[in-house]
Amino acid sequence: MLQEATLKRLEKGLLGAASGLIKIVSRMSGKAPDGSTVILWEIFSQQSNPKGNTYFVGYKPATGEWRCTCPDFAKRGHQTPCKHILLAQVEYQQKVEG
């Protein structure tokens, strides 16, 4: 079961996406320096700043590691994923299941 903090971030991310304040701009895959596959999402968010910020979410399928360039991830990423990672996870799951 998801932690309460994770559920709050997921709700905030989904509401931001539904209102158009958060958008997945692009999704691409490539190779990390160690040769492993990396999937990268570019996410534009106007939820916290009207001018908007661009964040990058990375996922290594081989290790299950998720990272984001946002301040929330830098502060709490080891405890709970940020809303950008959660949105990328939803999009990734839809692609895998679709």
Phi, psi and chi 1 to 4 in degrees:
 res  aa     phi    psi   chi1   chi2   chi3   chi4
   1 MET       -  144.1 -174.8  164.7  176.4      -
   2 LEU   -74.9  144.4  -65.5  175.5      -      -
   3 GLN   -68.5  156.1  -63.1  176.0   -3.5      -
   4 GLU   -58.4  -41.8 -175.5  176.7  -21.5      -
   5 ALA   -63.0  -38.3      -      -      -      -
   6 THR   -68.0  -41.7  -58.7      -      -      -
   7 LEU   -61.2  -39.9  -73.7  173.0      -      -
   8 LYS   -64.2  -42.1  -74.7 -178.9 -178.1 -179.9
   9 ARG   -66.8  -40.5  -77.3 -179.3  176.5   76.6
  10 LEU   -61.9  -45.4  178.3   58.6      -      -
  11 GLU   -61.1  -44.6  178.9 -178.0   29.9      -
  12 LYS   -62.9  -41.4 -169.6  172.4 -179.1 -179.3
  13 GLY   -65.7  -44.3      -      -      -      -
  14 LEU   -66.5  -39.2  -68.8  172.7      -      -
  15 LEU   -65.4  -40.4  -71.9  172.0      -      -
  16 GLY   -63.0  -41.3      -      -      -      -
  17 ALA   -67.4  -41.9      -      -      -      -
  18 ALA   -64.4  -33.9      -      -      -      -
  19 SER   -88.1   -5.2   67.2      -      -      -
  20 GLY    85.8    5.2      -      -      -      -
  21 LEU   -80.3  -20.2  -68.1  174.2      -      -
  22 ILE  -126.6  128.6  -59.8  177.0      -      -
  23 LYS  -134.4  136.0  -62.0  174.8 -174.4  134.7
  24 ILE   -80.8  112.1  -65.9  177.3      -      -
  25 VAL   -80.4  -43.6  176.6      -      -      -
  26 SER  -156.1  162.4   64.2      -      -      -
  27 ARG  -139.9  130.3  177.2 -178.2 -173.3 -104.0
  28 MET  -144.7  162.5   60.4 -156.2   93.8      -
  29 SER  -128.7  155.5   60.6      -      -      -
  30 GLY  -163.7 -161.0      -      -      -      -
  31 LYS  -116.9  136.3  -63.7  -72.6 -178.3 -174.6
  32 ALA   -78.7  166.1      -      -      -      -
  33 PRO   -55.1  -27.8  -27.5   35.0      -      -
  34 ASP   -83.8    1.4   64.3    4.3      -      -
  35 GLY    91.7   -7.1      -      -      -      -
  36 SER   -78.0  154.3   62.9      -      -      -
  37 THR   -72.7  138.9  -61.4      -      -      -
  38 VAL  -129.4  135.8  175.2      -      -      -
  39 ILE  -107.6  132.3  -58.1  169.5      -      -
  40 LEU  -124.4  130.5 -175.2   69.1      -      -
  41 TRP  -111.8  137.4  -71.9  -98.4      -      -
  42 GLU  -102.1  123.0  178.9 -177.2   -1.1      -
  43 ILE  -124.1  125.9  -62.0  177.6      -      -
  44 PHE  -102.4  128.3 -177.0   73.5      -      -
  45 SER  -129.6  130.1  175.3      -      -      -
  46 GLN  -113.0   13.6  -68.4  177.9  -68.7      -
  47 GLN   -69.0  -39.8 -158.6  164.2   31.3      -
  48 SER  -102.0  -15.1  -59.0      -      -      -
  49 ASN  -143.8  117.7  175.4   -3.2      -      -
  50 PRO   -57.1  -29.0  -19.0   27.1      -      -
  51 LYS   -76.3  -22.1  -67.8 -177.0  180.0 -176.3
  52 GLY    91.8  152.9      -      -      -      -
  53 ASN  -133.3  147.3  -66.6  -54.7      -      -
  54 THR  -106.9  130.0  -61.6      -      -      -
  55 TYR  -123.7  154.7  -58.7  111.1      -      -
  56 PHE  -119.9  129.8  -65.8   92.3      -      -
  57 VAL  -110.2  130.7  171.6      -      -      -
  58 GLY  -119.6  144.4      -      -      -      -
  59 TYR  -136.5  129.3  173.2   55.4      -      -
  60 LYS  -105.9  102.9  -77.1 -174.1  169.9 -178.4
  61 PRO   -57.2  -34.3  -23.8   33.1      -      -
  62 ALA   -63.9  -33.3      -      -      -      -
  63 THR  -109.5  -14.4   62.2      -      -      -
  64 GLY    76.8   12.4      -      -      -      -
  65 GLU   -81.4  131.2  178.8 -175.7    8.5      -
  66 TRP  -117.1  140.6  -71.1   86.3      -      -
  67 ARG  -141.7  154.7  -61.6 -177.0  101.1   19.0
  68 CYS  -141.0  153.4 -176.0      -      -      -
  69 THR   -90.7    3.1   59.7      -      -      -
  70 CYS   -77.4  158.2   76.5      -      -      -
  71 PRO   -62.9  -33.4  -18.4   27.2      -      -
  72 ASP   -62.9  -42.1 -174.4   45.8      -      -
  73 PHE   -65.1  -41.4 -179.1   81.8      -      -
  74 ALA   -60.5  -34.7      -      -      -      -
  75 LYS   -84.4  -43.1 -174.1  174.1 -178.1  179.0
  76 ARG  -127.9    9.1  -66.0 -172.9  -97.4  -66.3
  77 GLY   -57.3  -29.1      -      -      -      -
  78 HIS   -77.4  -13.9   62.4  -75.5      -      -
  79 GLN  -100.6  -45.3  -63.3  169.7  -26.3      -
  80 THR  -153.3  142.9 -175.3      -      -      -
  81 PRO   -69.5  150.9   19.5  -25.9      -      -
  82 CYS   -77.4  168.8   66.0      -      -      -
  83 LYS   -64.5  -27.9   63.2 -171.6  170.1 -156.1
  84 HIS   -69.4  -42.1  -47.9  105.4      -      -
  85 ILE   -64.0  -43.1  -73.6  176.5      -      -
  86 LEU   -62.0  -40.4  -67.3  167.3      -      -
  87 LEU   -65.8  -41.3  -75.2  176.0      -      -
  88 ALA   -64.2  -37.7      -      -      -      -
  89 GLN   -63.9  -40.8  -72.7  175.4  -22.0      -
  90 VAL   -63.0  -46.7  167.6      -      -      -
  91 GLU   -63.2  -42.6 -165.5  -93.8   -7.8      -
  92 TYR   -63.3  -44.3  179.8   74.0      -      -
  93 GLN   -63.2  -39.0 -164.7   63.3   36.4      -
  94 GLN   -62.7  -39.2  -71.4  173.5  -20.5      -
  95 LYS   -67.7  -41.3  -64.4  -90.7 -174.3 -160.4
  96 VAL   -67.5  -42.2  169.4      -      -      -
  97 GLU   -83.0  -22.7  -67.6  178.1   -3.7      -
  98 GLY   -79.4      -      -      -      -      -
